[in-house]
């Protein structure tokens, strides 16, 4: 997998990798650097697709984190239901 990292000269945040790309932005692919404005339309479309993919991956990671919190809460409730069912009845 290619390591594609933009290095924008503007005030872009490193947490928003492609959001602030302009023609003067530098895109690093492995060990080479390219000026965004010099890239072909196809390369720019691929960068946009990569950006969308990265956002989807981050969204799924966030969802997994939320699901893990819910799973832990259910496990805690199950532990109470098994070890101290009277406490669970009092909570209801």
C-alpha positions as CSV (number, residue, x, y, z in Angstrom):
1,X,0.0,0.0,0.0
2,X,1.3,3.4,-0.9
3,X,2.0,5.9,1.8
4,X,0.2,9.0,0.6
5,X,0.7,12.0,2.8
6,X,-0.1,15.6,1.9
7,X,2.3,18.3,3.1
8,X,0.5,21.5,2.6
9,X,2.3,24.8,2.8
10,X,-0.8,26.5,4.0
11,X,-2.2,26.4,7.6
12,X,-3.7,22.9,7.2
13,X,-4.2,20.7,10.2
14,X,-2.4,17.4,10.1
15,X,-5.7,15.8,11.3
16,X,-7.5,16.8,8.1
17,X,-5.1,15.3,5.6
18,X,-6.7,16.2,2.2
19,X,-9.3,18.7,3.1
20,X,-7.2,21.8,2.6
21,X,-5.4,20.8,-0.6
22,X,-4.9,23.5,-3.2
23,X,-2.7,23.8,-6.2
24,X,0.4,24.7,-4.1
25,X,0.0,21.8,-1.7
26,X,2.7,19.1,-1.7
27,X,1.6,15.5,-1.8
28,X,4.1,12.9,-0.6
29,X,3.8,9.4,-2.1
30,X,6.3,7.1,-0.5
31,X,9.6,9.0,-0.8
32,X,8.5,11.4,-3.7
33,X,6.8,14.7,-3.4
34,X,4.4,16.2,-6.0
35,X,2.7,19.6,-6.3
36,X,-1.0,19.0,-6.2
37,X,-1.7,21.5,-9.0
38,X,0.6,19.5,-11.3
39,X,-1.2,16.2,-10.9
40,X,-3.5,14.8,-13.6
41,X,-7.3,14.9,-13.1
42,X,-7.2,11.2,-12.6
43,X,-4.6,11.5,-9.8
44,X,-6.7,14.2,-8.1
45,X,-9.8,11.9,-8.4
46,X,-7.8,9.1,-6.8
47,X,-6.8,11.4,-4.0
48,X,-10.4,12.3,-3.5
49,X,-11.4,8.6,-3.4
50,X,-8.6,7.9,-0.9
51,X,-9.9,10.8,1.2
52,X,-13.4,9.4,1.2
53,X,-12.0,5.9,2.0
54,X,-10.0,7.3,4.9
55,X,-13.1,9.1,6.2
56,X,-15.1,5.9,6.0
57,X,-12.4,4.0,7.9
58,X,-12.4,6.6,10.6
59,X,-16.2,6.5,10.8
60,X,-16.2,2.7,11.2
61,X,-13.5,3.0,13.9
62,X,-15.7,5.5,15.8
63,X,-18.7,3.2,15.5
64,X,-16.6,0.3,16.8
65,X,-15.6,2.4,19.7
66,X,-19.2,3.1,20.5
67,X,-20.2,-0.5,20.1
68,X,-17.4,-1.5,22.5
69,X,-18.7,0.9,25.1
70,X,-22.2,-0.7,24.7
71,X,-20.8,-4.2,24.9
72,X,-18.9,-3.4,28.1
73,X,-22.0,-1.9,29.6
74,X,-24.0,-5.1,28.7
75,X,-21.2,-7.3,30.2
76,X,-21.3,-5.2,33.4
77,X,-25.1,-5.6,33.6
78,X,-24.8,-9.4,33.0
79,X,-22.2,-9.6,35.8
80,X,-24.6,-7.9,38.2
81,X,-27.5,-10.1,37.0
82,X,-25.5,-13.2,37.7
83,X,-23.5,-12.3,40.8
84,X,-26.1,-10.0,42.5
85,X,-29.5,-10.3,40.9
86,X,-31.1,-8.4,43.8
87,X,-29.1,-5.3,42.9
88,X,-30.4,-5.4,39.3
89,X,-34.0,-5.7,40.5
90,X,-33.5,-2.6,42.7
91,X,-32.2,-0.6,39.8
92,X,-35.4,-1.2,37.8
